[in-house]
Amino acid sequence: APVAHKGKLIGALYLENNQVAGAFTPDRLEALNILMSQMAVSIENATLYGRQEQQSRAIEAVNVTLTKEIAERKRAEGELSRYKDHLEDLVKERTRELEKAQGRLVDLSRRAGMAEVASGVLHNVGNVMNSVNVGASVAREAVSALPVEGLTRAVALLEQNAGRIGEYLATDSAGRKLPSYLRTLGTTLAGEKRAILGNMDQLAEHLEHMKKIIAAQQSYAKVNGLTEVCTLEEIAETALAISEAALRNSNVEIVRSYEKLPPVLVDRHRIMQILVNLISNAKHALEETVRIDRKLTVAIARVDGGVRIEVRDNGVGISAENMPNIFRHGFTTRKTGHGFGLHNCANAAQQMDGSLTAQSDGPGRGASFVLRMPVEYAEQLPQRIGFAEAAEGL
């Protein structure tokens, strides 16, 4: 008899009886089929239970594995989170250290640049002081050489003959010479007076020049970032005043090419620091050349989007291999240089939304540095301010 459940054959039951005839009646076979169906259900259920138990054990094993993996992953995530926090702390600490180091480096760079400029200022002041000392010595010698003793003797003769001046001047041999002597003495004293006054004017000019140099240095040392209304020509002239004496001593001709521009609202001190450095570099480049016609040109012009300030020299020039490094921090071709000046100049130009570029046709062909930057013209400010005030009143 088949052992089947839901049409699925599970097994078969084989019965045989050779002892009794008619042992398998239809009723007995029907009962046997019912028993076989129940047996099939039991077998199927047992099979299902076995499979379910096997699946449960497998699922339990998977759950244990997953639980371990989840715990391990959570532990790893915890360690990663701690490492991440530690790394972030390290990055923040290193960033702060780098910012401090960069700040110190910028400060050192600025101080080095200012020290170099201050050294130039002291040199210029020293030159002026030499001129003052020479002028004072000349004035002292001129005063010492004045013929005051002769005048004193002439006055004494007149006092001795006060009661008979007319007779003395007419009949006495010394008296007859006295008027001519006094005229000559007067002419001499007048000439010496003019010479001494001229010398005093030169001394005053030297002292005024010294005041300008010191004022320029004081202006150079002021804090950047403050905008004020001024002319670019004033800034250029103040920058030139710092190195003018040294340029003159090096036989450098200063050429000014200023387009007439209205006053502008700019960071005066930052622009002047750039120009002072550029002029100082040009001075060194000119001092190293063998040519006689040494020229330094400062040019100011209006261009689209702002202004263009150029410092150009016909000195030793810049080689092609050095040109890419010209604004790199620490790069210098001078034995006494620091390599800070041009780097700081380029940064200062960027801080004003401008740019600083260099150009040279090679060694011995001179160099040109051009500062380009946007500006606000003072003549436009009242209109802009008035518009802002009107807008506030709305």
C-alpha positions as CSV (number, residue, x, y, z in Angstrom):
1,A,0.0,0.0,0.0
2,P,1.4,3.5,-0.8
3,V,2.3,5.9,2.0
4,A,1.3,9.3,0.5
5,H,0.4,12.7,1.7
6,K,-1.2,15.4,-0.5
7,G,-0.4,13.4,-3.6
8,K,3.2,13.1,-2.6
9,L,4.6,9.5,-2.4
10,I,6.5,9.2,0.8
11,G,6.9,5.4,1.0
12,A,5.2,2.0,0.5
13,L,3.9,-0.8,2.8
14,Y,4.2,-4.3,1.5
15,L,2.0,-6.9,3.2
16,E,1.9,-10.6,2.3
17,N,-0.2,-13.5,3.8
18,N,0.1,-17.0,2.2
19,Q,-1.5,-18.8,5.1
20,V,-5.1,-17.4,5.0
21,A,-7.1,-16.9,1.9
22,G,-9.0,-13.7,1.6
23,A,-7.0,-12.0,4.4
24,F,-7.1,-8.6,2.7
25,T,-10.7,-7.7,2.4
26,P,-11.8,-4.3,0.9
27,D,-12.7,-3.1,4.4
28,R,-9.3,-4.1,5.7
29,L,-7.6,-2.4,2.8
30,E,-9.6,0.8,3.3
31,A,-8.5,0.8,7.0
32,L,-5.0,0.1,5.9
33,N,-5.1,3.1,3.5
34,I,-6.3,5.3,6.3
35,L,-3.5,4.1,8.5
36,M,-1.0,4.7,5.7
37,S,-2.3,8.3,5.2
38,Q,-1.9,8.9,9.0
39,M,1.5,7.3,8.8
40,A,2.4,9.6,5.9
41,V,1.3,12.6,7.8
42,S,3.3,11.5,10.8
43,I,6.4,10.9,8.7
44,E,5.9,14.3,7.0
45,N,5.5,16.0,10.3
46,A,8.5,14.3,11.7
47,T,10.5,15.3,8.6
48,L,9.3,18.9,8.9
49,Y,10.1,19.0,12.6
50,G,13.6,17.6,11.9
51,R,14.2,20.2,9.3
52,Q,12.8,23.0,11.5
53,E,15.0,21.9,14.3
54,Q,18.0,21.8,12.0
55,Q,17.1,25.2,10.6
56,S,16.6,26.5,14.2
57,R,20.0,25.3,15.2
58,A,21.5,26.8,12.0
59,I,19.7,30.1,12.7
60,E,20.8,30.1,16.3
61,A,24.4,29.5,15.1
62,V,24.1,32.3,12.7
63,N,22.6,34.5,15.4
64,V,25.5,33.7,17.7
65,T,27.9,34.5,14.9
66,L,26.1,37.7,14.0
67,T,26.0,38.7,17.6
68,K,29.7,38.2,17.9
69,E,30.3,40.0,14.7
70,I,28.1,42.9,15.7
71,A,29.8,43.1,19.1
72,E,33.2,43.0,17.4
73,R,32.1,45.6,14.9
74,K,30.8,47.8,17.7
75,R,34.0,47.4,19.5
76,A,35.9,48.3,16.4
77,E,33.7,51.2,15.7
78,G,34.3,52.4,19.3
79,E,38.0,52.1,18.8
80,L,37.7,53.9,15.4
81,S,35.7,56.6,17.0
82,R,38.3,57.0,19.8
83,Y,41.0,57.1,17.2
84,K,39.0,59.5,15.1
85,D,38.5,61.8,18.1
86,H,42.2,61.5,19.0
87,L,43.2,62.2,15.4
88,E,40.9,65.2,15.2
89,D,42.5,66.5,18.4
90,L,45.9,65.9,17.0
91,V,44.9,67.7,13.7
92,K,43.5,70.6,15.6
93,E,46.6,70.8,17.8
94,R,48.9,70.6,14.8
95,T,46.8,73.2,13.0
96,R,47.0,75.6,15.9
97,E,50.8,75.0,16.1
98,L,51.1,75.6,12.3
99,E,49.0,78.7,12.6
100,K,51.2,80.0,15.4
101,A,54.3,79.0,13.5
102,Q,53.0,80.7,10.4
103,G,52.1,83.8,12.4
104,R,55.6,83.9,13.9
105,L,57.1,83.4,10.5
106,V,55.0,86.2,9.0
107,D,56.0,88.4,12.0
108,L,59.6,87.5,11.6
109,S,59.4,88.1,7.9
110,R,57.8,91.5,8.4
111,R,60.3,92.3,11.1
112,A,63.2,91.2,8.9
113,G,61.8,93.4,6.1
114,M,61.3,96.3,8.4
115,A,64.8,95.7,9.9
116,E,66.2,95.8,6.4
117,V,64.3,99.0,5.6
118,A,65.3,100.5,9.0
119,S,68.9,99.7,8.2
120,G,68.5,101.6,4.9
121,V,66.9,104.4,6.8
122,L,69.7,104.6,9.2
123,H,72.2,104.6,6.3
124,N,70.3,107.4,4.7
125,V,70.1,109.4,7.9
126,G,73.8,108.8,8.4
127,N,74.4,110.2,4.9
128,V,72.3,113.3,5.7
129,M,74.1,113.6,9.1
130,N,77.5,113.6,7.3
131,S,76.2,116.4,5.0
132,V,75.0,118.3,8.1
133,N,78.4,117.8,9.8
134,V,80.2,119.0,6.7
135,G,77.9,122.0,6.4
136,A,78.4,122.8,10.0
137,S,82.2,122.6,9.7
138,V,82.1,124.8,6.6
139,A,79.9,127.3,8.4
140,R,82.2,127.3,11.5
141,E,85.3,127.8,9.3
142,A,83.5,130.7,7.4
143,V,82.5,132.3,10.7
144,S,86.0,131.9,12.1
145,A,87.5,133.5,8.9
146,L,85.3,136.6,9.1
147,P,87.6,139.7,9.4
148,V,86.0,140.9,12.6
149,E,89.4,141.8,14.1
150,G,90.0,144.4,11.3
151,L,86.5,145.8,12.0
152,T,87.4,146.0,15.7
153,R,90.6,147.9,14.9
154,A,88.8,150.3,12.6
155,V,86.2,151.0,15.2
156,A,89.0,151.6,17.8
157,L,90.6,154.2,15.4
158,L,87.3,156.0,14.9
159,E,86.7,156.1,18.7
160,Q,90.2,157.4,19.3
161,N,89.6,160.3,16.9
162,A,86.0,160.9,17.7
163,G,86.6,164.6,18.3
164,R,88.2,165.3,15.0
165,I,86.7,162.7,12.6
166,G,86.8,165.0,9.6
167,E,90.4,166.1,10.1
168,Y,91.5,162.5,10.8
169,L,89.9,161.1,7.7
170,A,91.3,164.0,5.6
171,T,94.9,164.4,6.9
172,D,96.0,161.3,8.7
173,S,97.6,158.6,6.5
174,A,95.7,155.8,8.3
175,G,92.5,157.9,8.4
176,R,92.6,158.5,4.6
177,K,92.8,154.6,4.1
178,L,90.0,153.9,6.5
179,P,86.9,154.6,4.3
180,S,88.3,152.4,1.5
181,Y,89.1,149.7,4.0
182,L,85.6,149.8,5.5
183,R,84.1,149.6,2.0
184,T,86.2,146.5,1.2
185,L,85.4,145.1,4.6
186,G,81.7,145.6,4.1
187,T,81.8,143.9,0.7
188,T,83.7,141.0,2.2
189,L,81.3,140.7,5.1
190,A,78.3,140.9,2.8
191,G,79.7,138.0,0.7
192,E,80.5,135.9,3.7
193,K,77.0,136.6,5.0
194,R,75.5,135.3,1.8
195,A,77.7,132.2,1.9
196,I,76.9,131.5,5.5
197,L,73.1,132.0,4.9
198,G,73.4,129.6,1.9
199,N,75.1,127.1,4.0
200,M,72.4,127.5,6.7
201,D,69.8,126.9,4.0
202,Q,71.5,123.7,2.9
203,L,71.7,122.6,6.6
204,A,67.9,123.3,6.9
205,E,67.3,121.3,3.7
206,H,69.3,118.4,5.0
207,L,67.5,118.5,8.3
208,E,64.1,118.6,6.5
209,H,65.2,115.7,4.3
210,M,66.1,113.8,7.5
211,K,62.6,114.6,8.9
212,K,61.0,113.2,5.8
213,I,63.1,110.0,6.0
214,I,62.1,109.5,9.6
215,A,58.5,110.3,8.9
216,A,58.5,107.9,6.0
217,Q,59.9,105.1,8.2
218,Q,57.3,105.9,10.9
219,S,54.6,105.7,8.3
220,Y,56.1,102.4,6.9
221,A,56.0,100.8,10.3
222,K,52.3,101.6,10.9
223,V,49.7,98.8,11.0
224,N,48.2,97.6,7.7
225,G,44.6,97.2,7.0
226,L,43.4,100.8,7.4
227,T,42.2,102.5,4.3
228,E,42.4,106.3,3.9
229,V,42.0,108.8,1.1
230,C,45.3,109.9,-0.5
231,T,47.0,110.1,-3.8
232,L,49.2,107.4,-5.3
233,E,51.8,110.0,-6.1
234,E,52.1,110.9,-2.4
235,I,52.6,107.2,-1.5
236,A,55.3,106.8,-4.2
237,E,57.1,110.0,-3.1
238,T,57.1,108.9,0.5
239,A,58.5,105.5,-0.5
240,L,61.2,107.1,-2.6
241,A,62.2,109.4,0.2
242,I,63.4,106.4,2.3
243,S,65.9,105.4,-0.4
244,E,66.5,108.7,-2.2
245,A,69.8,109.6,-0.6
246,A,71.2,106.1,-1.1
247,L,70.1,106.2,-4.7
248,R,71.7,109.5,-5.2
249,N,74.9,108.3,-3.6
250,S,74.9,105.4,-6.1
251,N,74.5,107.7,-9.0
252,V,71.0,106.5,-9.8
253,E,68.7,108.7,-11.8
254,I,65.1,108.7,-10.5
255,V,62.5,108.9,-13.3
256,R,58.9,109.7,-12.3
257,S,56.1,109.0,-14.7
258,Y,52.9,109.8,-12.9
259,E,49.5,109.9,-14.6
260,K,47.4,112.6,-12.9
261,L,44.9,110.7,-10.9
262,P,42.3,111.8,-8.3
263,P,42.7,110.8,-4.7
264,V,41.8,107.2,-3.9
265,L,40.6,105.2,-0.9
266,V,43.4,102.6,-0.3
267,D,45.5,100.9,2.3
268,R,48.2,103.5,2.1
269,H,50.8,101.8,4.3
270,R,50.5,98.4,2.6
271,I,51.1,99.9,-0.8
272,M,54.0,101.9,0.6
273,Q,55.6,98.8,2.1
274,I,55.3,97.1,-1.3
275,L,56.9,100.1,-3.1
276,V,59.7,100.5,-0.4
277,N,60.7,96.9,-1.0
278,L,60.5,97.1,-4.7
279,I,62.6,100.3,-4.7
280,S,65.1,98.8,-2.3
281,N,65.4,95.7,-4.6
282,A,65.9,98.0,-7.6
283,K,68.6,99.9,-5.7
284,H,70.5,96.7,-5.0
285,A,70.2,95.6,-8.6
286,L,71.5,99.0,-9.9
287,E,74.4,98.9,-7.4
288,E,75.5,95.6,-8.8
289,T,75.6,96.7,-12.4
290,V,78.7,98.2,-14.1
291,R,76.7,100.6,-16.3
292,I,77.0,104.3,-15.8
293,D,73.5,105.4,-16.8
294,R,71.6,103.8,-13.9
295,K,67.9,104.6,-13.9
296,L,65.1,103.8,-11.6
297,T,61.6,104.5,-12.9
298,V,58.4,104.7,-10.9
299,A,55.3,104.9,-13.1
300,I,51.6,105.2,-12.1
301,A,48.7,104.8,-14.6
302,R,45.0,104.1,-14.6
303,V,44.0,100.8,-16.2
304,D,40.8,98.9,-16.7
305,G,39.6,97.7,-13.3
306,G,42.0,99.9,-11.2
307,V,45.6,101.2,-11.3
308,R,49.0,100.0,-12.3
309,I,52.2,101.0,-10.4
310,E,55.5,100.0,-11.9
311,V,59.0,100.0,-10.5
312,R,61.5,99.5,-13.2
313,D,65.3,99.5,-13.3
314,N,68.1,98.9,-15.8
315,G,70.2,96.9,-13.4
316,V,71.5,93.3,-13.4
317,G,68.2,91.8,-14.4
318,I,66.8,88.3,-13.5
319,S,67.7,85.0,-15.1
320,A,65.1,82.8,-16.7
321,E,65.8,80.0,-14.1
322,N,65.3,82.4,-11.2
323,M,62.1,84.0,-12.5
324,P,59.7,81.2,-11.3
325,N,61.2,81.5,-7.8
326,I,61.3,85.2,-7.5
327,F,58.3,85.4,-5.1
328,R,59.0,82.2,-3.2
329,H,59.5,82.6,0.5
330,G,63.2,82.5,1.4
331,F,64.5,82.8,-2.2
332,T,67.2,85.5,-2.7
333,T,70.2,86.0,-4.9
334,R,71.8,88.4,-2.5
335,K,74.3,87.3,0.1
336,T,72.8,89.6,2.7
337,G,69.2,89.1,1.7
338,H,66.5,87.1,3.6
339,G,64.2,86.3,0.8
340,F,61.2,87.7,2.6
341,G,60.6,91.0,0.9
342,L,59.1,90.0,-2.5
343,H,57.2,87.1,-1.0
344,N,55.5,89.5,1.5
345,C,54.9,92.0,-1.3
346,A,53.1,89.4,-3.4
347,N,51.0,88.4,-0.4
348,A,50.2,92.1,0.4
349,A,49.1,92.6,-3.2
350,Q,46.7,89.6,-2.9
351,Q,45.3,90.9,0.3
352,M,44.3,94.1,-1.5
353,D,42.7,91.9,-4.3
354,G,45.6,92.9,-6.5
355,S,48.6,91.2,-8.1
356,L,52.3,91.7,-8.3
357,T,54.2,90.4,-11.3
358,A,57.8,90.5,-12.4
359,Q,59.4,90.7,-15.9
360,S,63.0,90.7,-17.1
361,D,64.6,90.0,-20.4
362,G,67.5,88.3,-18.7
363,P,70.8,89.1,-16.9
364,G,72.0,92.7,-17.6
365,R,68.7,93.7,-19.1
366,G,67.0,95.2,-16.0
367,A,63.7,94.2,-14.4
368,S,60.2,95.5,-13.9
369,F,57.8,94.8,-11.1
370,V,54.1,95.8,-11.6
371,L,51.5,96.1,-8.9
372,R,47.9,96.0,-10.2
373,M,45.0,96.5,-7.9
374,P,41.4,97.8,-7.9
375,V,40.9,101.2,-6.3
376,E,38.0,103.4,-5.2
377,Y,38.3,107.0,-6.2
378,A,37.5,109.6,-3.6
379,E,35.3,111.6,-6.0
380,Q,32.9,108.6,-6.1
381,L,32.7,108.3,-2.3
382,P,30.2,111.1,-1.5
383,Q,27.7,109.8,-4.0
384,R,28.1,106.3,-2.6
385,I,27.8,107.5,0.9
386,G,24.8,109.6,0.1
387,F,23.1,106.7,-1.6
388,A,23.7,104.5,1.5
389,E,22.3,107.2,3.8
390,A,19.2,107.6,1.6
391,A,18.8,103.8,1.7
392,E,18.9,103.8,5.5
393,G,16.2,106.4,5.6
394,L,13.8,104.2,3.7
